[in-house]
Amino acid sequence: MPSLLSRHPEVCAAELDGEVCLFHPARAQYLNLNPTASAIWRLLEQPQSRATLVSALVASHEVEEEQCRLETDAFVGEALASSMLLELEAP
């Protein structure tokens, strides 16, 4: 069963010049997001599957699906490792 990705509820986000900067207060850790990661963060206002994220990004940006999947997986891996995102079981 596919999992859903969710923003960690303790993470603070601020947008600066069109890009998002995240701060996890419990870990005292910052993460500056590039434009692709910023778009993913915005899409995660509600929990989403990776497949849904990739589909939404391909539909709204000029990017090949495989490249989009690679960039999405790279950001998601980093954000999960730094506890900026959570992985939830799909209902």
PDB file of N, CA, C and O in Angstrom:
ATOM      1  N   MET A   1       0.845  -1.178   0.000  1.00  0.00           N
ATOM      2  CA  MET A   1       0.000   0.000   0.000  1.00  0.00           C
ATOM      3  C   MET A   1       0.893   1.246   0.000  1.00  0.00           C
ATOM      4  O   MET A   1       1.812   1.342   0.813  1.00  0.00           O
ATOM      5  N   PRO A   2       0.632   2.202  -0.905  1.00  0.00           N
ATOM      6  CA  PRO A   2       1.488   3.396  -0.965  1.00  0.00           C
ATOM      7  C   PRO A   2       1.318   4.270   0.267  1.00  0.00           C
ATOM      8  O   PRO A   2       0.239   4.350   0.854  1.00  0.00           O
ATOM      9  N   SER A   3       2.400   4.914   0.637  1.00  0.00           N
ATOM     10  CA  SER A   3       2.362   5.811   1.789  1.00  0.00           C
ATOM     11  C   SER A   3       2.058   7.233   1.321  1.00  0.00           C
ATOM     12  O   SER A   3       2.141   7.551   0.135  1.00  0.00           O
ATOM     13  N   LEU A   4       1.710   8.060   2.272  1.00  0.00           N
ATOM     14  CA  LEU A   4       1.475   9.474   2.011  1.00  0.00           C
ATOM     15  C   LEU A   4       2.582  10.277   2.674  1.00  0.00           C
ATOM     16  O   LEU A   4       3.089   9.906   3.732  1.00  0.00           O
ATOM     17  N   LEU A   5       2.944  11.366   2.044  1.00  0.00           N
ATOM     18  CA  LEU A   5       3.935  12.280   2.596  1.00  0.00           C
ATOM     19  C   LEU A   5       3.206  13.468   3.195  1.00  0.00           C
ATOM     20  O   LEU A   5       2.220  13.957   2.644  1.00  0.00           O
ATOM     21  N   SER A   6       3.706  13.918   4.324  1.00  0.00           N
ATOM     22  CA  SER A   6       3.071  15.024   5.034  1.00  0.00           C
ATOM     23  C   SER A   6       4.144  15.956   5.583  1.00  0.00           C
ATOM     24  O   SER A   6       5.243  15.521   5.928  1.00  0.00           O
ATOM     25  N   ARG A   7       3.819  17.219   5.658  1.00  0.00           N
ATOM     26  CA  ARG A   7       4.700  18.166   6.333  1.00  0.00           C
ATOM     27  C   ARG A   7       4.742  17.804   7.814  1.00  0.00           C
ATOM     28  O   ARG A   7       3.721  17.432   8.393  1.00  0.00           O
ATOM     29  N   HIS A   8       5.907  17.910   8.422  1.00  0.00           N
ATOM     30  CA  HIS A   8       6.006  17.705   9.861  1.00  0.00           C
ATOM     31  C   HIS A   8       5.309  18.889  10.528  1.00  0.00           C
ATOM     32  O   HIS A   8       5.592  20.036  10.183  1.00  0.00           O
ATOM     33  N   PRO A   9       4.401  18.635  11.479  1.00  0.00           N
ATOM     34  CA  PRO A   9       3.624  19.739  12.063  1.00  0.00           C
ATOM     35  C   PRO A   9       4.443  20.768  12.837  1.00  0.00           C
ATOM     36  O   PRO A   9       3.975  21.890  13.034  1.00  0.00           O
ATOM     37  N   GLU A  10       5.643  20.423  13.280  1.00  0.00           N
ATOM     38  CA  GLU A  10       6.466  21.371  14.036  1.00  0.00           C
ATOM     39  C   GLU A  10       7.335  22.253  13.150  1.00  0.00           C
ATOM     40  O   GLU A  10       7.920  23.225  13.628  1.00  0.00           O
ATOM     41  N   VAL A  11       7.425  21.925  11.866  1.00  0.00           N
ATOM     42  CA  VAL A  11       8.313  22.663  10.968  1.00  0.00           C
ATOM     43  C   VAL A  11       7.691  24.001  10.589  1.00  0.00           C
ATOM     44  O   VAL A  11       6.519  24.081  10.222  1.00  0.00           O
ATOM     45  N   CYS A  12       8.493  25.036  10.686  1.00  0.00           N
ATOM     46  CA  CYS A  12       8.093  26.388  10.287  1.00  0.00           C
ATOM     47  C   CYS A  12       8.604  26.622   8.869  1.00  0.00           C
ATOM     48  O   CYS A  12       9.713  26.211   8.526  1.00  0.00           O
ATOM     49  N   ALA A  13       7.800  27.276   8.056  1.00  0.00           N
ATOM     50  CA  ALA A  13       8.201  27.561   6.679  1.00  0.00           C
ATOM     51  C   ALA A  13       8.018  29.039   6.393  1.00  0.00           C
ATOM     52  O   ALA A  13       7.054  29.658   6.843  1.00  0.00           O
ATOM     53  N   ALA A  14       8.953  29.596   5.641  1.00  0.00           N
ATOM     54  CA  ALA A  14       8.861  30.986   5.202  1.00  0.00           C
ATOM     55  C   ALA A  14       9.278  31.043   3.742  1.00  0.00           C
ATOM     56  O   ALA A  14      10.214  30.362   3.323  1.00  0.00           O
ATOM     57  N   GLU A  15       8.576  31.861   2.977  1.00  0.00           N
ATOM     58  CA  GLU A  15       8.910  32.003   1.567  1.00  0.00           C
ATOM     59  C   GLU A  15       9.732  33.268   1.367  1.00  0.00           C
ATOM     60  O   GLU A  15       9.351  34.353   1.807  1.00  0.00           O
ATOM     61  N   LEU A  16      10.866  33.106   0.697  1.00  0.00           N
ATOM     62  CA  LEU A  16      11.774  34.209   0.413  1.00  0.00           C
ATOM     63  C   LEU A  16      12.121  34.182  -1.065  1.00  0.00           C
ATOM     64  O   LEU A  16      12.713  33.215  -1.545  1.00  0.00           O
ATOM     65  N   ASP A  17      11.764  35.218  -1.781  1.00  0.00           N
ATOM     66  CA  ASP A  17      12.055  35.314  -3.213  1.00  0.00           C
ATOM     67  C   ASP A  17      11.566  34.090  -3.989  1.00  0.00           C
ATOM     68  O   ASP A  17      12.263  33.602  -4.879  1.00  0.00           O
ATOM     69  N   GLY A  18      10.379  33.595  -3.660  1.00  0.00           N
ATOM     70  CA  GLY A  18       9.791  32.486  -4.400  1.00  0.00           C
ATOM     71  C   GLY A  18      10.269  31.112  -3.980  1.00  0.00           C
ATOM     72  O   GLY A  18       9.791  30.105  -4.501  1.00  0.00           O
ATOM     73  N   GLU A  19      11.195  31.053  -3.055  1.00  0.00           N
ATOM     74  CA  GLU A  19      11.682  29.768  -2.566  1.00  0.00           C
ATOM     75  C   GLU A  19      11.359  29.661  -1.074  1.00  0.00           C
ATOM     76  O   GLU A  19      11.226  30.662  -0.370  1.00  0.00           O
ATOM     77  N   VAL A  20      11.239  28.420  -0.622  1.00  0.00           N
ATOM     78  CA  VAL A  20      10.833  28.159   0.749  1.00  0.00           C
ATOM     79  C   VAL A  20      12.044  27.794   1.601  1.00  0.00           C
ATOM     80  O   VAL A  20      12.928  27.056   1.166  1.00  0.00           O
ATOM     81  N   CYS A  21      12.068  28.324   2.819  1.00  0.00           N
ATOM     82  CA  CYS A  21      13.074  27.983   3.813  1.00  0.00           C
ATOM     83  C   CYS A  21      12.337  27.313   4.970  1.00  0.00           C
ATOM     84  O   CYS A  21      11.348  27.847   5.472  1.00  0.00           O
ATOM     85  N   LEU A  22      12.817  26.145   5.392  1.00  0.00           N
ATOM     86  CA  LEU A  22      12.196  25.396   6.477  1.00  0.00           C
ATOM     87  C   LEU A  22      13.075  25.449   7.718  1.00  0.00           C
ATOM     88  O   LEU A  22      14.301  25.511   7.629  1.00  0.00           O
ATOM     89  N   PHE A  23      12.425  25.423   8.878  1.00  0.00           N
ATOM     90  CA  PHE A  23      13.139  25.366  10.140  1.00  0.00           C
ATOM     91  C   PHE A  23      12.422  24.386  11.050  1.00  0.00           C
ATOM     92  O   PHE A  23      11.219  24.498  11.284  1.00  0.00           O
ATOM     93  N   HIS A  24      13.181  23.421  11.561  1.00  0.00           N
ATOM     94  CA  HIS A  24      12.648  22.442  12.504  1.00  0.00           C
ATOM     95  C   HIS A  24      13.158  22.839  13.883  1.00  0.00           C
ATOM     96  O   HIS A  24      14.325  22.598  14.193  1.00  0.00           O
ATOM     97  N   PRO A  25      12.298  23.451  14.734  1.00  0.00           N
ATOM     98  CA  PRO A  25      12.783  23.984  16.011  1.00  0.00           C
ATOM     99  C   PRO A  25      13.322  22.922  16.968  1.00  0.00           C
ATOM    100  O   PRO A  25      14.293  23.181  17.680  1.00  0.00           O
ATOM    101  N   ALA A  26      12.726  21.749  17.001  1.00  0.00           N
ATOM    102  CA  ALA A  26      13.198  20.710  17.932  1.00  0.00           C
ATOM    103  C   ALA A  26      14.592  20.222  17.561  1.00  0.00           C
ATOM    104  O   ALA A  26      15.359  19.803  18.428  1.00  0.00           O
ATOM    105  N   ARG A  27      14.916  20.277  16.287  1.00  0.00           N
ATOM    106  CA  ARG A  27      16.234  19.827  15.823  1.00  0.00           C
ATOM    107  C   ARG A  27      17.185  20.985  15.559  1.00  0.00           C
ATOM    108  O   ARG A  27      18.362  20.772  15.270  1.00  0.00           O
ATOM    109  N   ALA A  28      16.675  22.217  15.657  1.00  0.00           N
ATOM    110  CA  ALA A  28      17.460  23.422  15.345  1.00  0.00           C
ATOM    111  C   ALA A  28      18.126  23.281  13.985  1.00  0.00           C
ATOM    112  O   ALA A  28      19.321  23.532  13.834  1.00  0.00           O
ATOM    113  N   GLN A  29      17.332  22.876  12.996  1.00  0.00           N
ATOM    114  CA  GLN A  29      17.862  22.596  11.662  1.00  0.00           C
ATOM    115  C   GLN A  29      17.083  23.378  10.608  1.00  0.00           C
ATOM    116  O   GLN A  29      15.854  23.440  10.630  1.00  0.00           O
ATOM    117  N   TYR A  30      17.844  23.979   9.675  1.00  0.00           N
ATOM    118  CA  TYR A  30      17.279  24.705   8.542  1.00  0.00           C
ATOM    119  C   TYR A  30      17.434  23.875   7.279  1.00  0.00           C
ATOM    120  O   TYR A  30      18.347  23.057   7.160  1.00  0.00           O
ATOM    121  N   LEU A  31      16.522  24.101   6.336  1.00  0.00           N
ATOM    122  CA  LEU A  31      16.637  23.500   5.014  1.00  0.00           C
ATOM    123  C   LEU A  31      16.110  24.516   4.014  1.00  0.00           C
ATOM    124  O   LEU A  31      14.932  24.870   4.039  1.00  0.00           O
ATOM    125  N   ASN A  32      16.995  24.987   3.127  1.00  0.00           N
ATOM    126  CA  ASN A  32      16.590  25.910   2.072  1.00  0.00           C
ATOM    127  C   ASN A  32      16.209  25.094   0.848  1.00  0.00           C
ATOM    128  O   ASN A  32      16.975  24.240   0.401  1.00  0.00           O
ATOM    129  N   LEU A  33      15.029  25.355   0.307  1.00  0.00           N
ATOM    130  CA  LEU A  33      14.513  24.563  -0.798  1.00  0.00           C
ATOM    131  C   LEU A  33      14.741  25.252  -2.132  1.00  0.00           C
ATOM    132  O   LEU A  33      14.556  26.463  -2.257  1.00  0.00           O
ATOM    133  N   ASN A  34      15.144  24.472  -3.125  1.00  0.00           N
ATOM    134  CA  ASN A  34      15.257  24.991  -4.482  1.00  0.00           C
ATOM    135  C   ASN A  34      13.844  25.113  -5.065  1.00  0.00           C
ATOM    136  O   ASN A  34      12.882  24.718  -4.406  1.00  0.00           O
ATOM    137  N   PRO A  35      13.694  25.645  -6.271  1.00  0.00           N
ATOM    138  CA  PRO A  35      12.345  25.828  -6.826  1.00  0.00           C
ATOM    139  C   PRO A  35      11.527  24.530  -6.913  1.00  0.00           C
ATOM    140  O   PRO A  35      10.324  24.547  -6.656  1.00  0.00           O
ATOM    141  N   THR A  36      12.153  23.426  -7.266  1.00  0.00           N
ATOM    142  CA  THR A  36      11.424  22.158  -7.349  1.00  0.00           C
ATOM    143  C   THR A  36      10.946  21.719  -5.971  1.00  0.00           C
ATOM    144  O   THR A  36       9.780  21.361  -5.804  1.00  0.00           O
ATOM    145  N   ALA A  37      11.829  21.743  -4.994  1.00  0.00           N
ATOM    146  CA  ALA A  37      11.460  21.346  -3.636  1.00  0.00           C
ATOM    147  C   ALA A  37      10.421  22.301  -3.056  1.00  0.00           C
ATOM    148  O   ALA A  37       9.534  21.875  -2.316  1.00  0.00           O
ATOM    149  N   SER A  38      10.524  23.594  -3.389  1.00  0.00           N
ATOM    150  CA  SER A  38       9.524  24.561  -2.931  1.00  0.00           C
ATOM    151  C   SER A  38       8.148  24.224  -3.494  1.00  0.00           C
ATOM    152  O   SER A  38       7.149  24.322  -2.782  1.00  0.00           O
ATOM    153  N   ALA A  39       8.088  23.828  -4.766  1.00  0.00           N
ATOM    154  CA  ALA A  39       6.812  23.435  -5.380  1.00  0.00           C
ATOM    155  C   ALA A  39       6.251  22.197  -4.690  1.00  0.00           C
ATOM    156  O   ALA A  39       5.044  22.108  -4.466  1.00  0.00           O
ATOM    157  N   ILE A  40       7.113  21.240  -4.353  1.00  0.00           N
ATOM    158  CA  ILE A  40       6.665  20.039  -3.651  1.00  0.00           C
ATOM    159  C   ILE A  40       6.113  20.414  -2.284  1.00  0.00           C
ATOM    160  O   ILE A  40       5.055  19.922  -1.893  1.00  0.00           O
ATOM    161  N   TRP A  41       6.814  21.280  -1.548  1.00  0.00           N
ATOM    162  CA  TRP A  41       6.357  21.696  -0.224  1.00  0.00           C
ATOM    163  C   TRP A  41       4.965  22.327  -0.313  1.00  0.00           C
ATOM    164  O   TRP A  41       4.094  22.047   0.510  1.00  0.00           O
ATOM    165  N   ARG A  42       4.767  23.183  -1.322  1.00  0.00           N
ATOM    166  CA  ARG A  42       3.459  23.824  -1.478  1.00  0.00           C
ATOM    167  C   ARG A  42       2.371  22.785  -1.764  1.00  0.00           C
ATOM    168  O   ARG A  42       1.250  22.911  -1.270  1.00  0.00           O
ATOM    169  N   LEU A  43       2.693  21.769  -2.555  1.00  0.00           N
ATOM    170  CA  LEU A  43       1.725  20.716  -2.867  1.00  0.00           C
ATOM    171  C   LEU A  43       1.367  19.876  -1.646  1.00  0.00           C
ATOM    172  O   LEU A  43       0.314  19.239  -1.608  1.00  0.00           O
ATOM    173  N   LEU A  44       2.241  19.878  -0.660  1.00  0.00           N
ATOM    174  CA  LEU A  44       2.005  19.060   0.536  1.00  0.00           C
ATOM    175  C   LEU A  44       1.207  19.799   1.617  1.00  0.00           C
ATOM    176  O   LEU A  44       1.328  19.500   2.805  1.00  0.00           O
ATOM    177  N   GLU A  45       0.401  20.757   1.192  1.00  0.00           N
ATOM    178  CA  GLU A  45      -0.496  21.402   2.156  1.00  0.00           C
ATOM    179  C   GLU A  45      -1.410  20.344   2.776  1.00  0.00           C
ATOM    180  O   GLU A  45      -1.787  20.441   3.944  1.00  0.00           O
ATOM    181  N   GLN A  46      -1.755  19.346   1.987  1.00  0.00           N
ATOM    182  CA  GLN A  46      -2.459  18.150   2.449  1.00  0.00           C
ATOM    183  C   GLN A  46      -1.567  16.957   2.121  1.00  0.00           C
ATOM    184  O   GLN A  46      -0.839  17.006   1.130  1.00  0.00           O
ATOM    185  N   PRO A  47      -1.595  15.886   2.917  1.00  0.00           N
ATOM    186  CA  PRO A  47      -0.766  14.711   2.609  1.00  0.00           C
ATOM    187  C   PRO A  47      -1.033  14.180   1.195  1.00  0.00           C
ATOM    188  O   PRO A  47      -2.173  14.132   0.731  1.00  0.00           O
ATOM    189  N   GLN A  48       0.049  13.786   0.532  1.00  0.00           N
ATOM    190  CA  GLN A  48      -0.020  13.311  -0.851  1.00  0.00           C
ATOM    191  C   GLN A  48       0.894  12.103  -1.022  1.00  0.00           C
ATOM    192  O   GLN A  48       1.852  11.930  -0.269  1.00  0.00           O
ATOM    193  N   SER A  49       0.600  11.281  -2.001  1.00  0.00           N
ATOM    194  CA  SER A  49       1.506  10.196  -2.366  1.00  0.00           C
ATOM    195  C   SER A  49       2.592  10.767  -3.281  1.00  0.00           C
ATOM    196  O   SER A  49       2.422  11.839  -3.862  1.00  0.00           O
ATOM    197  N   ARG A  50       3.700  10.048  -3.403  1.00  0.00           N
ATOM    198  CA  ARG A  50       4.764  10.481  -4.325  1.00  0.00           C
ATOM    199  C   ARG A  50       4.232  10.541  -5.747  1.00  0.00           C
ATOM    200  O   ARG A  50       4.544  11.470  -6.492  1.00  0.00           O
ATOM    201  N   ALA A  51       3.426   9.548  -6.127  1.00  0.00           N
ATOM    202  CA  ALA A  51       2.883   9.511  -7.487  1.00  0.00           C
ATOM    203  C   ALA A  51       2.024  10.737  -7.771  1.00  0.00           C
ATOM    204  O   ALA A  51       2.089  11.302  -8.863  1.00  0.00           O
ATOM    205  N   THR A  52       1.223  11.149  -6.799  1.00  0.00           N
ATOM    206  CA  THR A  52       0.384  12.340  -6.966  1.00  0.00           C
ATOM    207  C   THR A  52       1.245  13.587  -7.105  1.00  0.00           C
ATOM    208  O   THR A  52       0.953  14.455  -7.927  1.00  0.00           O
ATOM    209  N   LEU A  53       2.297  13.679  -6.312  1.00  0.00           N
ATOM    210  CA  LEU A  53       3.214  14.818  -6.413  1.00  0.00           C
ATOM    211  C   LEU A  53       3.835  14.895  -7.801  1.00  0.00           C
ATOM    212  O   LEU A  53       3.845  15.953  -8.431  1.00  0.00           O
ATOM    213  N   VAL A  54       4.353  13.765  -8.269  1.00  0.00           N
ATOM    214  CA  VAL A  54       5.001  13.736  -9.585  1.00  0.00           C
ATOM    215  C   VAL A  54       4.006  14.129 -10.670  1.00  0.00           C
ATOM    216  O   VAL A  54       4.334  14.928 -11.547  1.00  0.00           O
ATOM    217  N   SER A  55       2.803  13.584 -10.624  1.00  0.00           N
ATOM    218  CA  SER A  55       1.780  13.908 -11.626  1.00  0.00           C
ATOM    219  C   SER A  55       1.465  15.404 -11.623  1.00  0.00           C
ATOM    220  O   SER A  55       1.369  16.023 -12.682  1.00  0.00           O
ATOM    221  N   ALA A  56       1.307  15.975 -10.446  1.00  0.00           N
ATOM    222  CA  ALA A  56       0.998  17.405 -10.339  1.00  0.00           C
ATOM    223  C   ALA A  56       2.141  18.267 -10.866  1.00  0.00           C
ATOM    224  O   ALA A  56       1.905  19.271 -11.539  1.00  0.00           O
ATOM    225  N   LEU A  57       3.369  17.882 -10.564  1.00  0.00           N
ATOM    226  CA  LEU A  57       4.523  18.650 -11.030  1.00  0.00           C
ATOM    227  C   LEU A  57       4.694  18.554 -12.542  1.00  0.00           C
ATOM    228  O   LEU A  57       4.992  19.554 -13.194  1.00  0.00           O
ATOM    229  N   VAL A  58       4.510  17.367 -13.103  1.00  0.00           N
ATOM    230  CA  VAL A  58       4.623  17.191 -14.554  1.00  0.00           C
ATOM    231  C   VAL A  58       3.553  18.018 -15.263  1.00  0.00           C
ATOM    232  O   VAL A  58       3.809  18.601 -16.317  1.00  0.00           O
ATOM    233  N   ALA A  59       2.352  18.068 -14.681  1.00  0.00           N
ATOM    234  CA  ALA A  59       1.259  18.826 -15.290  1.00  0.00           C
ATOM    235  C   ALA A  59       1.479  20.329 -15.218  1.00  0.00           C
ATOM    236  O   ALA A  59       1.001  21.059 -16.087  1.00  0.00           O
ATOM    237  N   SER A  60       2.189  20.807 -14.206  1.00  0.00           N
ATOM    238  CA  SER A  60       2.329  22.256 -14.026  1.00  0.00           C
ATOM    239  C   SER A  60       3.697  22.817 -14.413  1.00  0.00           C
ATOM    240  O   SER A  60       3.871  24.035 -14.454  1.00  0.00           O
ATOM    241  N   HIS A  61       4.660  21.957 -14.695  1.00  0.00           N
ATOM    242  CA  HIS A  61       6.008  22.404 -15.058  1.00  0.00           C
ATOM    243  C   HIS A  61       6.465  21.679 -16.319  1.00  0.00           C
ATOM    244  O   HIS A  61       5.999  20.581 -16.623  1.00  0.00           O
ATOM    245  N   GLU A  62       7.363  22.297 -17.034  1.00  0.00           N
ATOM    246  CA  GLU A  62       7.923  21.660 -18.222  1.00  0.00           C
ATOM    247  C   GLU A  62       9.056  20.738 -17.791  1.00  0.00           C
ATOM    248  O   GLU A  62      10.220  21.138 -17.748  1.00  0.00           O
ATOM    249  N   VAL A  63       8.694  19.497 -17.473  1.00  0.00           N
ATOM    250  CA  VAL A  63       9.681  18.531 -17.002  1.00  0.00           C
ATOM    251  C   VAL A  63       9.241  17.140 -17.433  1.00  0.00           C
ATOM    252  O   VAL A  63       8.052  16.822 -17.448  1.00  0.00           O
ATOM    253  N   GLU A  64      10.227  16.319 -17.782  1.00  0.00           N
ATOM    254  CA  GLU A  64       9.943  14.930 -18.116  1.00  0.00           C
ATOM    255  C   GLU A  64       9.606  14.167 -16.838  1.00  0.00           C
ATOM    256  O   GLU A  64      10.145  14.461 -15.771  1.00  0.00           O
ATOM    257  N   GLU A  65       8.717  13.191 -16.953  1.00  0.00           N
ATOM    258  CA  GLU A  65       8.267  12.457 -15.774  1.00  0.00           C
ATOM    259  C   GLU A  65       9.422  11.785 -15.033  1.00  0.00           C
ATOM    260  O   GLU A  65       9.469  11.840 -13.804  1.00  0.00           O
ATOM    261  N   GLU A  66      10.345  11.160 -15.740  1.00  0.00           N
ATOM    262  CA  GLU A  66      11.456  10.464 -15.085  1.00  0.00           C
ATOM    263  C   GLU A  66      12.346  11.442 -14.318  1.00  0.00           C
ATOM    264  O   GLU A  66      12.739  11.161 -13.186  1.00  0.00           O
ATOM    265  N   GLN A  67      12.667  12.585 -14.921  1.00  0.00           N
ATOM    266  CA  GLN A  67      13.479  13.599 -14.243  1.00  0.00           C
ATOM    267  C   GLN A  67      12.741  14.134 -13.017  1.00  0.00           C
ATOM    268  O   GLN A  67      13.345  14.343 -11.965  1.00  0.00           O
ATOM    269  N   CYS A  68      11.454  14.350 -13.156  1.00  0.00           N
ATOM    270  CA  CYS A  68      10.638  14.832 -12.048  1.00  0.00           C
ATOM    271  C   CYS A  68      10.634  13.817 -10.908  1.00  0.00           C
ATOM    272  O   CYS A  68      10.756  14.189  -9.741  1.00  0.00           O
ATOM    273  N   ARG A  69      10.496  12.559 -11.241  1.00  0.00           N
ATOM    274  CA  ARG A  69      10.500  11.506 -10.220  1.00  0.00           C
ATOM    275  C   ARG A  69      11.834  11.474  -9.479  1.00  0.00           C
ATOM    276  O   ARG A  69      11.862  11.339  -8.255  1.00  0.00           O
ATOM    277  N   LEU A  70      12.941  11.598 -10.215  1.00  0.00           N
ATOM    278  CA  LEU A  70      14.269  11.593  -9.590  1.00  0.00           C
ATOM    279  C   LEU A  70      14.441  12.777  -8.643  1.00  0.00           C
ATOM    280  O   LEU A  70      14.929  12.614  -7.524  1.00  0.00           O
ATOM    281  N   GLU A  71      14.042  13.968  -9.088  1.00  0.00           N
ATOM    282  CA  GLU A  71      14.185  15.159  -8.249  1.00  0.00           C
ATOM    283  C   GLU A  71      13.247  15.100  -7.041  1.00  0.00           C
ATOM    284  O   GLU A  71      13.613  15.521  -5.943  1.00  0.00           O
ATOM    285  N   THR A  72      12.048  14.582  -7.248  1.00  0.00           N
ATOM    286  CA  THR A  72      11.103  14.442  -6.140  1.00  0.00           C
ATOM    287  C   THR A  72      11.647  13.462  -5.116  1.00  0.00           C
ATOM    288  O   THR A  72      11.618  13.741  -3.917  1.00  0.00           O
ATOM    289  N   ASP A  73      12.145  12.314  -5.573  1.00  0.00           N
ATOM    290  CA  ASP A  73      12.701  11.323  -4.654  1.00  0.00           C
ATOM    291  C   ASP A  73      13.902  11.875  -3.886  1.00  0.00           C
ATOM    292  O   ASP A  73      14.073  11.579  -2.704  1.00  0.00           O
ATOM    293  N   ALA A  74      14.732  12.676  -4.556  1.00  0.00           N
ATOM    294  CA  ALA A  74      15.903  13.256  -3.891  1.00  0.00           C
ATOM    295  C   ALA A  74      15.460  14.202  -2.769  1.00  0.00           C
ATOM    296  O   ALA A  74      15.976  14.125  -1.654  1.00  0.00           O
ATOM    297  N   PHE A  75      14.509  15.089  -3.059  1.00  0.00           N
ATOM    298  CA  PHE A  75      14.041  16.004  -2.023  1.00  0.00           C
ATOM    299  C   PHE A  75      13.339  15.257  -0.902  1.00  0.00           C
ATOM    300  O   PHE A  75      13.594  15.517   0.274  1.00  0.00           O
ATOM    301  N   VAL A  76      12.463  14.336  -1.254  1.00  0.00           N
ATOM    302  CA  VAL A  76      11.711  13.595  -0.232  1.00  0.00           C
ATOM    303  C   VAL A  76      12.670  12.828   0.673  1.00  0.00           C
ATOM    304  O   VAL A  76      12.479  12.812   1.889  1.00  0.00           O
ATOM    305  N   GLY A  77      13.687  12.199   0.113  1.00  0.00           N
ATOM    306  CA  GLY A  77      14.673  11.475   0.921  1.00  0.00           C
ATOM    307  C   GLY A  77      15.374  12.388   1.904  1.00  0.00           C
ATOM    308  O   GLY A  77      15.525  12.048   3.077  1.00  0.00           O
ATOM    309  N   GLU A  78      15.805  13.550   1.430  1.00  0.00           N
ATOM    310  CA  GLU A  78      16.496  14.507   2.300  1.00  0.00           C
ATOM    311  C   GLU A  78      15.546  15.056   3.370  1.00  0.00           C
ATOM    312  O   GLU A  78      15.923  15.189   4.534  1.00  0.00           O
ATOM    313  N   ALA A  79      14.314  15.373   2.965  1.00  0.00           N
ATOM    314  CA  ALA A  79      13.351  15.952   3.911  1.00  0.00           C
ATOM    315  C   ALA A  79      12.901  14.935   4.953  1.00  0.00           C
ATOM    316  O   ALA A  79      12.661  15.302   6.104  1.00  0.00           O
ATOM    317  N   LEU A  80      12.783  13.671   4.576  1.00  0.00           N
ATOM    318  CA  LEU A  80      12.448  12.630   5.557  1.00  0.00           C
ATOM    319  C   LEU A  80      13.612  12.426   6.527  1.00  0.00           C
ATOM    320  O   LEU A  80      13.399  12.287   7.732  1.00  0.00           O
ATOM    321  N   ALA A  81      14.844  12.408   6.004  1.00  0.00           N
ATOM    322  CA  ALA A  81      16.025  12.206   6.842  1.00  0.00           C
ATOM    323  C   ALA A  81      16.197  13.336   7.853  1.00  0.00           C
ATOM    324  O   ALA A  81      16.688  13.109   8.959  1.00  0.00           O
ATOM    325  N   SER A  82      15.801  14.538   7.484  1.00  0.00           N
ATOM    326  CA  SER A  82      15.934  15.685   8.387  1.00  0.00           C
ATOM    327  C   SER A  82      14.639  15.964   9.160  1.00  0.00           C
ATOM    328  O   SER A  82      14.526  16.985   9.838  1.00  0.00           O
ATOM    329  N   SER A  83      13.680  15.068   9.059  1.00  0.00           N
ATOM    330  CA  SER A  83      12.389  15.159   9.769  1.00  0.00           C
ATOM    331  C   SER A  83      11.568  16.391   9.388  1.00  0.00           C
ATOM    332  O   SER A  83      10.747  16.857  10.178  1.00  0.00           O
ATOM    333  N   MET A  84      11.782  16.913   8.194  1.00  0.00           N
ATOM    334  CA  MET A  84      10.945  18.014   7.705  1.00  0.00           C
ATOM    335  C   MET A  84       9.620  17.459   7.171  1.00  0.00           C
ATOM    336  O   MET A  84       8.590  18.132   7.207  1.00  0.00           O
ATOM    337  N   LEU A  85       9.669  16.225   6.680  1.00  0.00           N
ATOM    338  CA  LEU A  85       8.478  15.511   6.201  1.00  0.00           C
ATOM    339  C   LEU A  85       8.293  14.246   7.011  1.00  0.00           C
ATOM    340  O   LEU A  85       9.236  13.715   7.598  1.00  0.00           O
ATOM    341  N   LEU A  86       7.067  13.779   7.030  1.00  0.00           N
ATOM    342  CA  LEU A  86       6.723  12.503   7.649  1.00  0.00           C
ATOM    343  C   LEU A  86       6.125  11.595   6.591  1.00  0.00           C
ATOM    344  O   LEU A  86       5.498  12.062   5.640  1.00  0.00           O
ATOM    345  N   GLU A  87       6.319  10.309   6.760  1.00  0.00           N
ATOM    346  CA  GLU A  87       5.702   9.329   5.870  1.00  0.00           C
ATOM    347  C   GLU A  87       4.603   8.637   6.658  1.00  0.00           C
ATOM    348  O   GLU A  87       4.849   8.038   7.706  1.00  0.00           O
ATOM    349  N   LEU A  88       3.385   8.729   6.137  1.00  0.00           N
ATOM    350  CA  LEU A  88       2.210   8.178   6.813  1.00  0.00           C
ATOM    351  C   LEU A  88       1.663   6.990   6.038  1.00  0.00           C
ATOM    352  O   LEU A  88       1.816   6.915   4.819  1.00  0.00           O
ATOM    353  N   GLU A  89       1.035   6.074   6.734  1.00  0.00           N
ATOM    354  CA  GLU A  89       0.365   4.977   6.048  1.00  0.00           C
ATOM    355  C   GLU A  89      -0.914   5.524   5.411  1.00  0.00           C
ATOM    356  O   GLU A  89      -1.663   6.271   6.041  1.00  0.00           O
ATOM    357  N   ALA A  90      -1.150   5.146   4.163  1.00  0.00           N
ATOM    358  CA  ALA A  90      -2.384   5.564   3.491  1.00  0.00           C
ATOM    359  C   ALA A  90      -3.563   4.860   4.124  1.00  0.00           C
ATOM    360  O   ALA A  90      -3.469   3.695   4.508  1.00  0.00           O
ATOM    361  N   PRO A  91      -4.679   5.570   4.234  1.00  0.00           N
ATOM    362  CA  PRO A  91      -5.866   4.938   4.854  1.00  0.00           C
ATOM    363  C   PRO A  91      -6.426   3.817   3.999  1.00  0.00           C
ATOM    364  O   PRO A  91      -7.416   3.190   4.375  1.00  0.00           O
TER     365      PRO A  91
END
